[in-house]
Amino acid sequence: MLDLTYETPKPKVIAGAKHDWELVIGMEVHAQVSSQAKLFSGASTQFGAEPNSNVAFVDAAMPGMLPVINEYCIEQAVRTGLGLKAQINLKSAFDRKNYFYPDLPQGYQISQLYEPLVGEGEVLVELGDGTARLVRIERIHVEQDAGKSIHDMDPNMSFVDLNRTGVALMEIVSRPDIRGPEEAAAYVVKLRQILQYLGTCDGNMQNGNLRADVNVSVCRPGQYEKYQETQDFSHLGTRCEIKNMNSMRFIQQAIDYEAKRQIAILEAGGSVDQETRLYDPDKGETRSMRSKEEAHDYRYFPDPDLLPLEIEQAWVDDIEANLPELPDDKKARFIKDYGLSDYDASVLTAETVSADFFEKVAEGRDGKMAANWVINELFGRLKKEDHSLADSPVSPEQLGGIIALIQKGEISGKIAKDLFEIVYTEGGDPAKIVEERGMKQVTDTGAIETAVDEVIAANPAQVEKAKANPKLAGWFVGQVMKATGGKANPKAVNEIVSAKLGL
């Protein structure tokens, strides 16, 4: 946990025609477990394979085929729970969730309703304005994914691809603690970041490896506080679930639309029906998908093919002992050890690759200077050219070399930017480039003094103005830097100019 103090943000208030309303949001995030094989079979989880090529007999529900638990998938879910400071249940069980869908060959999904693998945890969601929301995790259960129905390949038929069938998912269920669309998106971003640090889900939303179901309701001001006191959901409004959201922007848009839709119904004297809805990004609206099912509608019962899952505390302890440094801890360390600002530390720890890159650049060097060069010069250039850090033509060693030359006083900040451009476009060892191209900073005070004398002698009128207004001495500094091709040590130039002008 961060050592910094945060205020809890105020809930988003939406003005209706008659009253003010507040948002209440809970989320169910489905994260695909990073593993080579599926939850109950040895079939590959490779994305983009030929349709129906990653399908074992058990995935296709062939008669007599029995599921076998993939231990690594369970380990990944335990690792996730530990990363979210959650309770790990040493005994859990799998249940059958019965429903018919063309891409679900078994006619049921193996999930965990009654005894999930992971219990209560928490996620601290920073909102960038000095506030943060602590979102409680209710549970994480492990389940198998369904396949994919494809409707746009033929005007008369639909096709089914079973490659995803049986892929391990972690469903991370939050409490209704989120109070605005921006918070909801920030929560998914933070959760995705933690999963990527843990290596338990790659977080690729475009491929469907991370997707969110968003439960939205509205209530009058003061009602949420009553719910918090009593944990009685009757104080809150009827929620509607928006399914399969895979974009932070769409999550926010869908919540905004859905909240206004519910408010309009309530202020017109109607009641909100609990239902599952889909968001249409082209129209910017949600539409009804089906009435919201309850647990009994799925006829859950313990899966007869799988014994209860029992794990040992020693196994859990071993997983915990080998957890990587997580985002909040890394951010706190960057602030403490490198003297970084909250913002810079947040940018650098957003992804493990950027954090690792920065630490290599900063090793044995000035942390603030390293952060400035990584964020402003390198990241800025990469963003401008629409490249990722993986495509960077500048290595941590090269960027660190440039910073080392600045710290040694061998090059100035201006020369460093020219050097960065050369390294970025041509490559090479910064120290050799400086040596071979004569880019070293002039530190010889005699040479600098000569240049100052020449500029002063050539500009007597400007000398009188500078003596009357010392701020104009900067003009002489600029002229000397220009005369030396930017190679003169700026600090030495300032000192000599001031001395020569008697300032």
N, C-alpha and C positions, 0 to 999 in steps of 0.2 A: 504494500500500500504506500502511496506517496506520502511524504512528510509535509506536504503543503496543505493548507486549510482552504476548503472550498465552501461556498454558500450553495444551498439548495435552490435551484431555479424556480421561479414562479410558474404555475401552470398557464398554458395558453388559454386565453379567454376569447370566445367568439361571440360577437354581438348578434343576437337574433332580432327579429322584428319586435318582440315583446320583452325578452329577457336576455341576460348574459348567461353563457353556457361554458362549461369547462370540458376538456377532453380527457378521456381515460383510455389508455392503450396497453394491451398486453401482446406479447409476440411469441410465436412458435417458429423457431428457426430450424430448418432441416439442413444439416451439414453432412455431406458425404464423407465418410471415413476414408482417410488416405491409406489405402492398402492395395496390394497387388491382386488379391482374390476377394470374392464376395463373402457375405456374412455366413452363409450355410453351404457354400460349394467352392470348388477350386477354380471356377471360371474366372477369366480375366476381367478386370475393371477398366481396361484401356478405353479411353474416350476416342470416338471417331472411327472405330472399327466397322467393318462391313456389317449391315443389319443382320441381327440374329446369328452372329458368328461367335459371340461370347456367352453361350448359353449351355449350361450343364443340364443333365437329365432332371435334377431336382428343381432347377429354375423353371423348366418347362412343365413341371408337375406331372412327369411321367409316372405311371402306376408303380407303386412299391419303392419309390425313391424317398430316402429319409434325409432330413437336414442334419448337418454336423457343424457345430459351432466353430467359427474361426477365432482362435484364441487371440490373435493379434488385433482383431477388430475390437474385442472386449478390452484389451490393454489400452488401445487408443481412446476408447470412451472413458476409461478410468483416468487416463492422463488428462483428458479434457476436464473431467470433474475436479481433479486436483488443481488444475490451472484456474478454475473458477471458484476455488476455495469452498468446494461443495462436499457434502457428506457422501462417502462411498459405502453403498450397502453391500455387505459381505454375502448376503443372500438375495437373489433376485430371480425372476421367473419370466418366461415368455408366454404370451397369450395369442390366440387367434382372433383377428378382427375380420369378421365375415362380411364381404360385400362382393358384388359382381361388377367387373369391368373388363372390357376386351383385352387389356394389356396386363391382366392379373390372372395368369393361367390356373393358379390353385383355387381361386374363388375366395381366398382370404389372404390377409397380410399377417405375417408373424411380427408381433410388436410386444410392448410391455405396458400393460395398463395398471395392474394391481401392485406389482412389486418391481419398480424400475431399478436400474443398476446404480443410478446416481440420484441423491436427494438434494436438499436445499443448498444453494450457493449464492454468489453475488458478483456483480460487474459494476465497477465505477466508471461512469460515462462522463467524460469532461466535455464541456460545451464551448470552450474557447473564449469565454467572457468572464472567467474567474468563477464560474458556477459548475457544479457537477451533480449528476443524479446517481444515487446508488440504487441499481435495479436488482431486485431479488430474483434469483433463479429458483423456481419451484421444483424442477426435476429435469433429469436428462434420461430419456429412455432410448434403447437401441432397437431398431426395426429394419426391415428390408424394404427397399424401394420397389416401385412398380415399373412396368415397361413404359413404352411411349407409343401413343396412337398418332398416326400421321394421316392428315385429312386433305392435304393439298397436292397429292401426287396423281390423283385420278378424279374426274368429276363424279364418278358413280360409286367408287369404293374407297374404303379406308384401309390403311395398312398398319401392322403392328410390328414394332422392333422390340425384342425382349432383351437386348443387351444390358439395359439397366436393371432388369428384374433380378432381385436378390442382392443388389449392391447394398452395403451396410450404410445406414443413416443414423445420425444422432439427432433426436428431436429435443431441442433445448427450449424448455417452456419457461417463460418469465411470469412473474406476478404482474398485475395491472398497475405498475409503478410509473409508467412512462406518461408524460403529460403534454406532449406536443409532437407535431410531425418532425421537427428538426431533431428532437430528442430521439425519436424512433430511428431515424437514419443514423444518428451518431451511435446509438446502441448497436446497430448491426455492424457499423464500421469497427467499433471497439471489439465486439465479439469475433469478427473476422480476423482482426489483428492478433488477438490472443490465440486463436486456433492455428494461425499461420506460424506464430512463434513456437507453439507446441509441436507443430508438424502433424497435427491430427486431421486437418482438412486444408486443402489448398485455397479455399475461399473463392474459387472461380465461379462468379455468378453468371457469366455469359454461357458457360457450359452446363449450368443448372446444379453445380456442386454445392452451392449455398443459395437457399431460397427461403423466403419468410412468409408465413401466414400472419396477417395483422388483425387483431381483434380490436374494434373501435366502438366506443360508446360515448355518450355525452351525459352530463349531469349538471344540476344547478350548483353554483358556488356554495361551499359548506358541506355538501353531501359526501365528497371524497374524504373529508376529515372524519366524518362519522363512520365511514367504512374502515378507515385506518384504526379507529378506536375499537371497533367491534369485530372487524373482519367479516361483517355481514354484507354480502353482495347485494342485498335488496336496496341498499342506499344508492347503488349505482344504476345507470341506465341499462337497457337491453343491448347486448353487444352483437355486432355483425362481424363475420370473419371474411377478410379479403385474402384470397388464396394465391399462392405461388408468385410472390413478388420477387423480382430478381434485379432491381435497380433502386439505388438510394433516392434518385429523383422521383421515380414513379411511386415509391413508398410514401413520400411526402405529399405528392399530388393526390394520391388515392385517399389518404387520411383527411386531407382538407375537404375534398368533395364529399366523402362519406359523412363527415361530421355535419356539414351544412345540410345534407339530405335528411339526416335524422332530426336535426333541429327544426327544419321546415315541417316535417311530419308531426312532431310533438307540439309545435306552436299552432298547428292547424287543428289540434284536438285529437289527433290520431295516436296510434301506438306503433312502436318499432317492432317488426317481427324479427326474431332471431333467425338468421339465415347465413348461408355461405354465398359470397359475391365474388365477382371477377372485376378487375380493373381494365378498362379499355383505354390505352394511352392515346389512341388516335382521336377519340371523342372526349377524353379527359373526364370520364365518368365511370362509376361502378355499376354493374348490372347483376341481377339476381341469377344465381347458379342453381341453388337448391336450398330447401329448408334445412336449417341446422340440425344435424343428427345428434342424438345423445348416445351415451355409451351403450345403453340397452338396445339401441337400434342396430348395432353391429354384432349383437349376440356374442360378446367376448366370452371366451372360456380358456382355461389353461391348455397350452398346446400339448397334446398327448404324445407327440414324438420327441419332446425335449424335456429332460429332467430339470428341476430347479437348478439355477446356476449358483454354485458356492465357490467363493474365492477366499484366499487366506490374507490376513492382515499383513503378514511379512511380504507377500507379493506386492501389495499396495504400497507398503513402505519403501520397497525397492524402486518402484516406479517414481514415487515422490522424490526420493533421494537423487534421481537422475533427471529431474525436470530442468529445462533450460531457464535462464534468466528471463522473466516475463516483462512485458512492456512497461508497466508502472514502476517496477523495480529498476529497470534499465534507465528509464527517464529520470528517476530520482538520483541515480548514480551519475548520470551525465551532468545534471545540474550541480551536484556536489563536487565531483572530481574535476570537471572541466570548466566550471564556472559559467555554464551556459544559461541563457534565459529560458523561461518556461516554453516560449514559442519555438526557439531553436531546438531544444531537446525534444519537443513533440514532433517536429518535422523529421528529425534524424532517427527517431525510434519508431516512426510510422510503419516501417517494414524492416525485417531483419537484415536484408541486403544493404539498405542505406545505413543502418546502425553499424554493421560490420565494416563497411567501406570507411565511414567516418573514423572509427577507432584505429584503423590502420593508418589513416592520414595523420591523426592526432598523436600517435605514439611517439613520446619523447619530444613533443612540440607544443606550442601554445594552443590550448583547446579552443579558445574563442576565435583565434585567427583561422584555425582549421575549419571550424563550423561555418564561418563567414565564406571561406573559399568553396567549401562543399555545397552549401545551400545557394549562395548568390551567383557564384561564377559557374560552377559545374552544373548543378541542378537547373539553374536558370537557362543555361545554354541548351541542355538536353531537352527541356520543355519547349523551348522555342523551336527546336528542330524535330519535335515530336518523337524523341527517342527515350528509351528506358535506361536505367542505370546499367542494365546488363549489356547495352550497346555502347557504353561509354568508351570513347577512344583514349581517354585519360585514365590510367590506373591509379590506385591509392598511392603506390610508390612514387609515381611521377608527380602527383599533386603534392605529396608530402615533401618531395625534393624541392619544389618551387617555394614552399613555405619555409623550408630549412634555409634556403638562400636569402630569403627576406630577413629571417631572424639573425643570420650571421652578418647582415649588413652588406652583403655582396651585390644585392640588387634592390632597387626601390620598388614601391608599390606600382608605379607606372610601368617600369620595366617588367615587373612580374606579370602584368596583364598582357604585355606583348609576348612574353615568354609562354604564357598559358595558351595564347592563340597559336603559337608555333607548335607546341606540344600537341594541342587538340587536333590541328590539321595535318601535321607532318610526323608526329611522334618523336621519340628520341629521349635521351637522358638530359634533364634540365641543366645539370651542372656542366656537361660537355657543350651543350648549345651556347650557354653563357660564355664559356671560355673561347670556343671557336669563333663566335660571332662578335666578340668584343663588347658584350652587353654588361660587363661588370660596372657596378656603381663607382663613381669617382669619390674617393674618401680622402684623397690628398688635399689637405687644407691649402697648401701653396697654390695648387692648380685652381682650386675654387676661388681663392682670394684674387688671383689674377683675373678670372672671369668677372668677379664682382667689380673690381677696379675699372675694367673696360666698360661695363654697363653704366657705372656711375659717371665716368668721364664723358660718355657720349650723351648723357641726359641731365645736364645741369639744372634745367628748369624743373624737372621731375624731382630732383634732389631737394630743392627748396620747398616744394609742395609736401614731400614726405616728412621733412623736418617740422612743418607746420601741422601736419596731420599724420601721425605715425602709422595709421591704418594703411596708408598708401605704400608702405614698405613692401607689402605683398607683391606689388607690381614688379619691383626689382628682383624678388625671388623668382617670379615667373619668367623674367627675361634671362636670368642666369640659367635656369633649368632648360630653357629653350636653346640657349647658346651651347650648353653642354650635351645637347641631345637627350635630355632627361636623365642623364647618368649621374649627375651630382647628388651627393647625399643631401636631401632636403633639410634635415636638421642643421647640418653644418652651414648650408647656404643661409638659412634664417639667422643663425648666430653671427655670421660674418657680415651680412647686410646690416643688421642692427648695430653692430660695432662700428662699421664704417660710416654709417649715417649719424652715429652718436645718439641713438634712440634708447 
